[in-house]
Amino acid sequence: MTNSPEERRMLIGGQWVEAADGATFETVDPATERVLATVPWGRGADVDRAVRAAREAFEPGSPWRKMPPSARGRIIHKIGDLILEHRDELALLESKDNGKPVSFAGFADVPMAADTFHYMSGWATKIEGNTIPMSSASPGRFLSFTQREPLGVVAQIVPWNYPLLMAAWKLAPALAAGCTIVLKPAEQTPLTALRLGELIQEAGVPDGVVNIVTGDGSTGAALVAHPDVDKIAFTGSTEVGKEIIRASADNVKKVTLELGGKSPNVVYADADLEKAIAKSAEAIFFNQGETCFAGSRLYVERSVHDEVVAGLKAAAEQITVGAGTEPATVMGPLVSAEHLDRVMEYVESGVAEGATLCTGGRRVGDKGYFMAPTIFTGTKPHMRIVAEEIFGPVLVVLPFDSLDEIVAIEKDNPYGLAAGVFTRDIDKAFTTASAMRAGTVFVNTWNTVDAALPFGGYKQSGWGRELGHAVLENYLETKSVIAELGR
C-alpha cells in the first residue's frame, strides 16, 4: 500500500498498517503550524507485531538469512540509488516536516543518507572472522577460529533534527550486518522515515526485515522494554539515553547511544579570522542550531575577542530566517512550539544571570516557530546557557588567554561529542585537539562528517560509534569455534 499525502500508515511485516487500536497523531509543519499528515500512534500491541515480524525475518531459513552477502550489499546499494532518484521529493518532505531549508536538505541530508547506504553496502561482503592458533596447546592439535554473526533484532530510535539522515545512519550498518530492525522515528518528524520505508521495499528488502513504528516516547519505551529485542540503538538526548540504559538492564540488552553535546570551539588570534568567523557562525546556526555537535560554546583569544564578536554579530544579523521552502532561507523554524519555548527560556535565563545579549534573543514573526540567531557575550562557566545543551541557535562566547584556561573549564563539561579549533599554527592545532576530550575534533572547519569516519562521543555524549567500519561492531556477535583435530 502506498502512503497517501494526508494519511500515513506504518510498516510492519511488509504491510502498511494502522495502529491496532486505530489511534493517530498529527504531524505539523513548523513554518506554518498546519497539519501535514495523520500518522498511526503505535502502542504496545503494534510494537509486539513489529518485533514478531522482525524475529520471523531473522529466523534461520528466512529469505534474509539465506541471502548471500553480495546480494544483500546490492540491495543496500540500491536503497542509496533510490534516495538520490527521489532527492528533490525527500528534501521537500524533510523541509516541511522538520523546518530546515529545503536547499540544505537537498545538498546535505539527502545525499549524505544515500552515501551512508552506498558506503555500508560494501561492508556486507567483508564481515569476516580470524583463524587464531591456541596459545595453550601443541601446534596442530586444534583448529580455532572466530566468525561474525548478525546480532539479531535491533530496536532503533532516531531524533527529529536530521530525520532521514539519522534513519540512514542506523539502518544501513544494521542491514549490512544482516540484522532485522524495528525503527521508531521521532513523533515530530516521521514522514521521511515512512517514505524511506517505501524505497526500502522497492529496493527488494524482504518483508519483516525493516519495520517502522510511529509514535511518541511511550512507543519507544515499549520497544526498549520488549523481551525479544536483542539490541537498542538510540540517538537523542542524554536524559532519555540514561532512561534507556536503566530500562535495558532488566534483560541486559546491548545498547549504543549517540547523545547530547555542548561542543567547545576555540579561535586563536593567529587564525584566519574571516574563515573562523564564517565557520563558527555555521557551526551554531546551521540547521537552526538543532545539531548534537553544534559549536555552541565559543572560546575566543582575548586579543581578538571584540573583532570576532563583531564579525559574528554581523553574520548572524545577515541570516535570512523563514520557511524552509523559501529559496532565500538560511535558517528555518525550530521543530515545535514546545522546543521554541524551551530555547527561549534559556535566553531568558542568560539575561537573568547577567550575560550580555549581543544580538537576537527574540521570536520572529507571528506564525511558525521562528527565532533570531542569538549571541551572548559576558558569559561565565556557571551560567545555564554555558553549561547546558540548548539545542537551538544560541551561541555563548567566552574570552581566554591560554589553553590551560579552556581545559580547566572543559573538565566540568559533561559532554564530549565534538570540539573545534581555528589557528594557522599546526602545533597549536594538534595540541588543542589532543587536549579536547571529544569524539570528533574539527581543525579550521566544522560540520564535516563522512560515512567512512567513526562518529560518537566521550563522557555523557554516548556509547559506541556511528559510521565507518567501527559501527558494524554495534550489530555483530563474535563466535569462537574450537575443533580438536587429534592427539
C-alpha positions as CSV (number, residue, x, y, z in Angstrom):
1,M,0.0,0.0,0.0
2,T,1.3,3.4,-0.9
3,N,1.1,6.2,1.7
4,S,-1.4,8.9,0.7
5,P,-0.3,12.6,1.3
6,E,-2.9,13.1,4.1
7,E,-3.0,9.9,6.0
8,R,0.0,7.7,6.6
9,R,0.5,4.1,7.7
10,M,3.3,2.4,9.4
11,L,5.3,-0.6,8.1
12,I,5.0,-3.9,9.8
13,G,5.9,-7.2,8.2
14,G,5.9,-5.8,4.8
15,Q,2.4,-4.3,5.1
16,W,1.3,-0.7,5.6
17,V,-1.0,-0.8,8.6
18,E,-2.9,1.4,11.0
19,A,-2.3,1.1,14.7
20,A,-4.1,-1.9,16.3
21,D,-6.5,0.4,18.2
22,G,-6.8,2.9,15.4
23,A,-5.1,5.7,17.4
24,T,-3.4,8.5,15.4
25,F,-1.5,11.7,15.9
26,E,-0.8,14.7,13.7
27,T,2.5,15.9,12.4
28,V,2.7,19.7,11.9
29,D,4.7,21.9,9.5
30,P,6.7,24.1,11.9
31,A,6.8,27.0,9.5
32,T,3.0,27.3,9.0
33,E,1.6,25.4,12.0
34,R,-0.6,23.5,9.6
35,V,-1.1,19.7,9.9
36,L,0.9,17.8,7.3
37,A,-0.4,14.3,7.9
38,T,-2.2,12.0,10.3
39,V,0.1,9.2,11.4
40,P,-0.6,6.0,13.3
41,W,0.1,6.1,17.1
42,G,1.8,2.8,17.7
43,R,1.4,1.3,21.1
44,G,2.4,-1.9,22.8
45,A,0.3,-4.2,20.5
46,D,1.9,-2.6,17.5
47,V,5.4,-2.9,18.9
48,D,4.6,-6.6,19.6
49,R,3.6,-7.1,15.9
50,A,6.7,-5.3,14.6
51,V,9.1,-7.2,16.8
52,R,7.4,-10.5,15.9
53,A,7.8,-9.7,12.2
54,A,11.5,-8.8,12.7
55,R,12.1,-12.0,14.7
56,E,10.4,-14.1,12.0
57,A,12.5,-12.4,9.3
58,F,15.6,-13.3,11.3
59,E,14.9,-17.0,11.8
60,P,17.3,-19.5,10.1
61,G,16.0,-20.3,6.7
62,S,14.3,-17.0,6.1
63,P,15.0,-15.2,2.8
64,W,17.1,-12.6,4.6
65,R,19.2,-15.1,6.5
66,K,19.7,-17.3,3.3
67,M,20.6,-14.3,1.1
68,P,24.3,-14.2,0.0
69,P,26.2,-11.2,1.4
70,S,26.8,-9.9,-2.2
71,A,23.0,-9.8,-2.8
72,R,22.5,-8.1,0.5
73,G,25.0,-5.5,-0.5
74,R,23.4,-4.9,-3.8
75,I,20.0,-4.3,-2.2
76,I,21.6,-1.8,0.3
77,H,23.3,0.0,-2.5
78,K,20.0,0.2,-4.4
79,I,18.4,1.9,-1.4
80,G,21.1,4.6,-1.8
81,D,20.4,4.9,-5.5
82,L,16.7,5.3,-4.9
83,I,17.2,8.0,-2.3
84,L,19.2,10.0,-5.0
85,E,16.5,9.4,-7.6
86,H,14.0,10.9,-5.2
87,R,16.3,13.7,-3.9
88,D,14.0,16.7,-4.5
89,E,11.0,14.9,-3.1
90,L,12.8,13.8,0.0
91,A,14.4,17.3,0.5
92,L,11.0,19.0,0.3
93,L,9.3,16.5,2.6
94,E,12.2,16.9,5.1
95,S,11.9,20.6,5.0
96,K,8.1,20.6,5.6
97,D,8.3,18.0,8.4
98,N,11.4,19.4,10.2
99,G,11.5,23.1,9.1
100,K,15.1,23.1,7.7
101,P,15.8,24.9,4.5
102,V,15.0,22.6,1.5
103,S,18.2,23.7,-0.2
104,F,20.2,22.4,2.8
105,A,18.3,19.1,2.9
106,G,19.0,18.8,-0.8
107,F,22.7,19.2,-0.7
108,A,23.4,17.7,2.7
109,D,20.8,15.5,4.4
110,V,19.6,13.5,1.3
111,P,22.9,12.9,-0.5
112,M,24.6,12.0,2.9
113,A,21.8,9.5,3.6
114,A,22.5,8.0,0.2
115,D,26.2,8.0,0.8
116,T,25.7,6.0,4.0
117,F,23.8,3.2,2.3
118,H,26.3,3.2,-0.6
119,Y,29.3,3.0,1.8
120,M,27.8,0.4,4.1
121,S,26.7,-1.8,1.2
122,G,30.4,-2.6,0.6
123,W,30.8,-4.0,4.1
124,A,28.2,-6.7,3.6
125,T,30.8,-8.8,1.8
126,K,33.7,-8.0,4.2
127,I,32.4,-9.3,7.5
128,E,34.9,-11.9,8.4
129,G,36.5,-13.8,11.3
130,N,40.0,-14.9,12.0
131,T,41.9,-18.1,12.5
132,I,43.7,-17.9,15.8
133,P,46.2,-20.5,17.0
134,M,45.6,-21.6,20.5
135,S,48.3,-20.4,22.9
136,S,47.9,-23.3,25.4
137,A,48.0,-26.3,23.0
138,S,50.6,-28.0,20.8
139,P,50.6,-26.7,17.2
140,G,48.2,-28.7,15.0
141,R,46.1,-30.2,17.8
142,F,43.2,-27.7,17.5
143,L,41.7,-25.6,14.8
144,S,40.3,-22.5,16.4
145,F,38.7,-19.5,14.6
146,T,36.2,-16.8,15.0
147,Q,33.1,-16.0,12.9
148,R,31.0,-12.8,13.0
149,E,27.2,-13.2,13.1
150,P,24.4,-10.7,13.0
151,L,23.2,-9.7,16.4
152,G,19.5,-10.2,15.9
153,V,16.5,-8.0,16.2
154,V,17.5,-4.4,16.7
155,A,15.4,-1.5,18.0
156,Q,16.4,1.8,16.5
157,I,15.1,5.2,17.8
158,V,16.1,8.3,15.8
159,P,15.7,12.0,16.6
160,W,13.9,14.8,14.8
161,N,16.8,17.1,13.9
162,Y,18.1,15.0,10.9
163,P,15.2,12.5,10.5
164,L,16.2,10.9,7.1
165,L,19.9,11.0,7.7
166,M,19.7,9.6,11.2
167,A,17.5,6.8,9.9
168,A,20.1,6.0,7.3
169,W,22.9,6.0,9.9
170,K,21.0,3.4,11.9
171,L,19.5,1.2,9.1
172,A,22.4,0.9,6.7
173,P,25.0,-0.8,9.0
174,A,22.4,-3.0,10.7
175,L,21.3,-4.2,7.2
176,A,24.9,-4.7,6.2
177,A,25.5,-6.9,9.2
178,G,22.4,-8.9,8.5
179,C,20.2,-7.8,11.4
180,T,16.4,-7.2,11.3
181,I,15.1,-3.9,12.6
182,V,12.2,-2.0,14.2
183,L,12.8,1.7,13.6
184,K,10.9,4.4,15.5
185,P,11.2,7.9,14.1
186,A,10.6,10.9,16.3
187,E,6.9,11.8,16.6
188,Q,7.7,15.3,15.4
189,T,9.2,14.2,12.1
190,P,8.0,10.7,10.9
191,L,7.4,11.4,7.3
192,T,10.7,10.9,5.6
193,A,11.3,7.7,7.5
194,L,8.0,6.4,6.2
195,R,8.9,7.4,2.7
196,L,12.2,5.7,3.1
197,G,10.3,2.5,4.1
198,E,8.7,2.5,0.7
199,L,12.0,2.9,-1.0
200,I,13.4,0.0,1.1
201,Q,10.6,-2.2,-0.1
202,E,11.2,-1.1,-3.7
203,A,14.9,-2.0,-3.4
204,G,13.9,-5.6,-2.6
205,V,14.4,-5.9,1.2
206,P,12.4,-8.9,2.3
207,D,9.2,-8.4,4.3
208,G,9.8,-8.0,8.1
209,V,13.5,-7.1,7.8
210,V,12.7,-3.4,8.3
211,N,9.7,-2.4,10.3
212,I,8.7,1.3,11.0
213,V,6.5,2.0,14.0
214,T,5.4,5.6,14.6
215,G,4.5,7.0,18.0
216,D,5.7,9.0,20.9
217,G,8.0,8.3,23.9
218,S,5.7,5.6,25.2
219,T,6.1,3.7,21.9
220,G,9.8,3.9,22.2
221,A,9.6,2.8,25.9
222,A,7.6,-0.3,24.8
223,L,10.2,-1.1,22.2
224,V,13.1,-0.7,24.6
225,A,11.5,-2.9,27.2
226,H,10.4,-5.7,24.7
227,P,11.9,-9.0,25.7
228,D,12.5,-10.2,22.2
229,V,14.6,-7.2,21.2
230,D,18.3,-8.0,21.2
231,K,19.8,-4.6,20.9
232,I,18.9,-0.9,21.2
233,A,20.5,1.9,19.1
234,F,19.4,5.3,20.1
235,T,20.2,8.9,19.1
236,G,18.7,11.7,21.2
237,S,19.1,13.5,24.5
238,T,21.4,12.3,27.3
239,E,18.4,12.3,29.7
240,V,16.5,9.8,27.5
241,G,19.7,7.8,26.9
242,K,20.0,7.3,30.7
243,E,16.4,6.1,30.8
244,I,17.1,3.6,28.1
245,I,20.2,2.3,30.0
246,R,18.0,1.7,33.0
247,A,15.2,0.1,31.1
248,S,17.6,-2.2,29.2
249,A,19.2,-3.5,32.3
250,D,16.3,-5.9,33.2
251,N,17.2,-8.2,30.3
252,V,20.8,-7.0,29.6
253,K,20.2,-5.7,26.1
254,K,23.1,-4.4,24.2
255,V,22.9,-0.6,23.8
256,T,24.6,2.0,21.7
257,L,23.9,5.7,22.3
258,E,24.6,8.9,20.4
259,L,23.6,11.6,22.8
260,G,23.9,15.3,23.5
261,G,26.7,17.8,23.3
262,K,28.0,21.2,24.4
263,S,30.8,21.4,21.9
264,P,33.7,23.9,22.5
265,N,35.1,25.8,19.6
266,V,38.4,27.6,20.0
267,V,39.5,30.6,17.9
268,Y,43.1,31.7,18.4
269,A,44.3,35.2,17.5
270,D,46.5,33.8,14.7
271,A,43.6,32.1,12.9
272,D,42.3,33.2,9.5
273,L,39.6,35.3,11.3
274,E,37.4,35.8,8.2
275,K,37.2,32.0,7.9
276,A,36.9,31.4,11.6
277,I,34.0,33.8,11.9
278,A,32.1,32.3,8.9
279,K,32.7,28.7,10.1
280,S,31.9,29.5,13.7
281,A,28.6,31.0,12.7
282,E,27.9,28.0,10.6
283,A,28.8,25.7,13.5
284,I,26.0,27.1,15.6
285,F,23.4,28.4,13.2
286,F,23.3,25.6,10.6
287,N,20.1,23.5,11.0
288,Q,18.8,26.2,13.4
289,G,21.3,25.0,16.0
290,E,19.4,21.7,16.2
291,T,22.6,19.7,15.8
292,C,24.1,17.4,18.5
293,F,27.6,18.6,17.8
294,A,26.8,22.3,17.2
295,G,29.6,24.6,18.2
296,S,27.6,26.3,20.9
297,R,30.4,27.3,23.3
298,L,32.9,29.6,21.6
299,Y,36.3,30.5,23.2
300,V,38.0,33.5,21.5
301,E,41.5,34.6,22.4
302,R,41.2,37.8,24.3
303,S,43.2,40.0,21.9
304,V,40.7,39.3,19.0
305,H,37.6,38.8,21.1
306,D,35.9,42.1,20.1
307,E,36.7,41.7,16.5
308,V,35.4,38.1,16.3
309,V,32.2,39.0,18.2
310,A,31.6,42.0,15.8
311,G,32.0,39.6,12.9
312,L,29.7,37.0,14.3
313,K,27.1,39.6,15.1
314,A,27.2,40.9,11.5
315,A,27.0,37.3,10.2
316,A,24.0,36.4,12.5
317,E,22.1,39.5,11.5
318,Q,22.5,38.8,7.8
319,I,21.0,35.3,8.1
320,T,17.6,35.1,6.5
321,V,15.1,33.4,8.8
322,G,12.0,32.0,7.1
323,A,10.1,29.0,5.9
324,G,12.4,26.2,4.7
325,T,10.6,26.0,1.4
326,E,11.7,29.6,0.5
327,P,14.8,29.7,-1.6
328,A,16.4,32.6,0.3
329,T,16.0,31.0,3.7
330,V,19.2,30.2,5.6
331,M,17.6,29.3,9.0
332,G,14.2,27.8,9.2
333,P,11.8,27.4,12.2
334,L,12.6,25.3,15.2
335,V,10.9,21.9,15.2
336,S,8.0,22.6,17.5
337,A,6.3,25.1,19.7
338,E,7.5,23.2,22.8
339,H,11.1,23.3,21.7
340,L,10.9,27.0,20.8
341,D,9.6,27.7,24.3
342,R,12.4,25.7,25.8
343,V,15.1,27.6,23.8
344,M,13.5,31.0,24.7
345,E,13.5,30.0,28.3
346,Y,17.3,29.6,28.1
347,V,17.6,33.0,26.5
348,E,15.7,34.5,29.5
349,S,17.9,32.6,31.9
350,G,21.0,34.0,30.3
351,V,19.8,37.6,30.6
352,A,18.7,36.9,34.2
353,E,22.1,35.5,35.1
354,G,23.8,38.6,33.8
355,A,25.1,37.7,30.3
356,T,25.0,40.3,27.6
357,L,22.6,39.7,24.8
358,C,24.7,40.8,21.8
359,T,22.1,40.0,19.1
360,G,18.9,38.0,18.6
361,G,17.1,36.5,21.6
362,R,13.6,37.0,20.2
363,R,11.0,35.2,18.3
364,V,10.5,36.1,14.6
365,G,7.0,36.6,13.1
366,D,3.6,35.7,14.5
367,K,3.2,32.3,12.9
368,G,5.6,29.4,12.9
369,Y,8.3,28.5,15.4
370,F,10.9,31.0,14.3
371,M,13.6,32.7,16.4
372,A,16.5,35.0,15.5
373,P,20.1,33.8,15.6
374,T,21.3,34.7,19.1
375,I,24.7,35.5,20.6
376,F,25.6,36.1,24.2
377,T,28.9,37.6,25.5
378,G,30.0,38.4,29.0
379,T,29.2,34.8,29.9
380,K,30.6,32.7,32.8
381,P,31.0,28.9,33.0
382,H,28.4,28.5,35.7
383,M,25.6,30.1,33.7
384,R,23.0,27.6,32.4
385,I,23.4,28.9,28.8
386,V,27.1,28.0,29.0
387,A,26.8,24.7,31.0
388,E,23.7,23.1,29.4
389,E,22.8,21.9,25.9
390,I,20.3,24.3,24.4
391,F,19.8,22.7,21.0
392,G,19.0,25.9,19.3
393,P,20.6,28.9,17.6
394,V,22.2,30.3,20.7
395,L,25.9,30.9,20.9
396,V,27.8,31.8,24.0
397,V,31.2,33.5,23.8
398,L,34.0,33.3,26.4
399,P,37.4,35.1,26.1
400,F,40.5,33.2,27.0
401,D,44.2,33.8,27.5
402,S,45.6,30.3,27.5
403,L,44.7,26.7,26.5
404,D,45.1,25.7,30.2
405,E,42.2,28.1,31.0
406,I,39.9,26.3,28.5
407,V,41.0,22.8,29.7
408,A,40.1,23.8,33.3
409,I,36.6,24.8,32.2
410,E,36.1,21.9,29.9
411,K,36.9,19.4,32.7
412,D,33.4,20.1,34.1
413,N,31.7,19.7,30.7
414,P,29.6,16.5,31.0
415,Y,29.6,16.1,27.2
416,G,32.3,15.2,24.8
417,L,30.8,14.8,21.3
418,A,32.8,17.3,19.3
419,A,35.2,20.3,19.5
420,G,37.0,22.6,17.1
421,V,40.0,24.8,16.8
422,F,40.9,27.6,14.4
423,T,44.6,28.6,14.0
424,R,47.3,28.8,11.4
425,D,49.8,27.1,13.8
426,I,49.9,23.4,13.3
427,D,51.4,22.6,16.6
428,K,48.8,24.7,18.4
429,A,46.1,23.0,16.4
430,F,47.1,19.5,17.4
431,T,48.0,20.4,21.0
432,T,44.5,21.8,21.3
433,A,42.9,18.8,19.6
434,S,44.8,16.4,22.0
435,A,43.6,18.4,25.0
436,M,39.9,18.1,24.0
437,R,38.0,15.1,25.4
438,A,35.8,14.7,22.4
439,G,34.9,12.1,19.8
440,T,35.5,14.4,16.8
441,V,37.7,17.5,16.7
442,F,37.4,19.8,13.7
443,V,40.5,21.8,12.7
444,N,39.8,25.0,10.7
445,T,36.4,23.6,9.7
446,W,33.1,22.4,11.2
447,N,30.1,20.3,10.2
448,T,32.3,18.0,8.2
449,V,31.3,14.3,8.5
450,D,31.8,11.3,6.3
451,A,30.3,7.8,6.1
452,A,33.8,6.3,6.4
453,L,34.7,8.2,9.6
454,P,33.6,7.0,13.0
455,F,31.3,9.4,14.9
456,G,30.4,9.4,18.6
457,G,31.2,10.9,21.9
458,Y,33.2,10.8,25.1
459,K,31.7,11.1,28.5
460,Q,27.9,11.6,28.6
461,S,27.7,12.0,24.8
462,G,27.2,8.4,24.2
463,W,28.4,4.8,24.0
464,G,29.8,3.3,20.8
465,R,30.3,4.8,17.4
466,E,28.3,5.5,14.3
467,L,29.6,5.3,10.7
468,G,32.9,3.9,9.4
469,H,33.9,0.3,9.9
470,A,33.5,0.8,13.7
471,V,29.7,0.9,13.5
472,L,29.5,-2.7,12.4
473,E,30.6,-3.8,15.8
474,N,27.3,-2.5,17.1
475,Y,25.4,-5.1,15.1
476,L,27.7,-8.2,15.2
477,E,28.3,-11.0,17.6
478,T,31.7,-12.9,17.8
479,K,31.6,-16.7,18.0
480,S,34.7,-18.7,18.7
481,V,34.8,-22.2,17.2
482,I,37.3,-24.8,18.5
483,A,37.8,-28.2,16.9
484,E,40.1,-30.9,18.2
485,L,42.0,-32.4,15.3
486,G,44.0,-35.1,17.0
487,R,46.1,-36.1,19.9
